């Protein structure tokens, strides 16, 4: 997961800002909020739901909510994280997709 995030940040986003802007707006998605365990020591790591609670509050969404989808490649840390926050979850087997 760290390798995936680093590649995404190097190619598309400035990790020093919370509100990042993609380098190529036509080819890249944009995100309102980016949280990283590297720059948010006050927020416990996944699967604790604190970071999703933070994002939901920034979007004025009360949890639990069907308006947020947590997509992740780890059942315990990502899917469990989404379920703990009360949002919809989707498992993406990144390693299987990339190795085929």
C-alpha positions in Angstrom: 0.0 0.0 0.0 2.8 2.4 0.8 4.4 1.8 -2.6 1.0 2.5 -4.3 0.5 5.7 -2.4 4.0 6.9 -3.1 3.7 6.2 -6.9 0.3 8.1 -7.0 1.7 11.0 -5.0 4.8 11.3 -7.2 2.8 11.2 -10.4 -0.3 13.2 -9.5 -0.3 15.0 -6.2 1.6 17.3 -3.9 1.7 15.4 -0.6 2.5 18.5 1.4 -1.0 19.9 1.0 -4.3 18.6 2.4 -6.2 19.8 -0.7 -4.1 18.5 -3.5 -4.5 19.4 -7.2 -3.5 16.8 -9.9 -0.7 17.8 -12.3 -2.8 16.8 -15.3 -6.4 17.7 -14.6 -7.8 15.9 -17.7 -6.1 12.6 -16.8 -6.2 12.5 -13.0 -8.9 12.5 -10.4 -8.9 15.3 -7.9 -9.4 14.9 -4.1 -10.8 17.4 -1.7 -8.9 15.9 1.3 -5.8 13.6 1.5 -4.8 12.2 4.8 -1.6 10.3 5.4 -0.3 8.7 8.6 3.0 10.4 7.8 1.6 13.9 8.5 -1.4 13.3 10.9 0.0 11.8 14.1 -3.1 13.0 16.0 -5.3 10.6 14.0 -5.0 6.9 14.9 -4.1 4.5 12.1 -6.6 2.3 10.3 -8.7 0.3 11.1 -9.7 3.0 13.7 -12.4 5.1 12.0 -11.0 8.5 13.1 -9.7 9.6 9.6 -13.0 8.7 7.9 -14.8 10.6 10.7 -12.6 13.6 10.0 -13.3 13.5 6.2 -17.0 13.1 6.8 -17.0 16.1 9.1 -15.2 18.2 6.4 -17.9 17.1 3.9 -20.7 17.8 6.4 -21.8 14.1 6.3 -22.9 12.3 9.5 -21.7 8.7 10.0 -22.8 6.1 9.4 -23.5 7.1 5.8 -24.2 5.5 2.4 -22.7 8.6 0.8 -19.1 7.5 1.3 -17.5 4.5 -0.3 -14.2 3.2 1.2 -12.2 1.3 -1.5 -9.2 -0.6 -0.3 -6.8 -3.5 -1.0 -6.6 -4.8 2.5 -9.6 -6.6 4.2 -8.5 -5.8 7.7 -7.2 -2.3 7.4 -9.3 -0.9 4.6 -12.6 -2.8 4.5 -12.6 -3.2 8.3 -11.9 0.6 8.5 -14.8 1.4 6.4 -17.1 -0.9 8.3 -16.0 0.6 11.6 -16.9 4.0 10.3 -20.3 2.9 9.0 -19.7 3.5 5.3 -20.0 1.2 2.3 -16.8 -0.7 1.4 -15.3 -2.3 -1.7 -12.3 -4.6 -1.8 -9.9 -4.1 -4.7 -7.3 -6.8 -5.1 -4.6 -4.5 -6.4 -1.9 -7.2 -6.3 -3.9 -9.7 -8.3 -4.9 -7.1 -10.9 -1.3 -5.8 -11.3 0.2 -9.2 -11.5 -2.1 -10.5 -14.3 
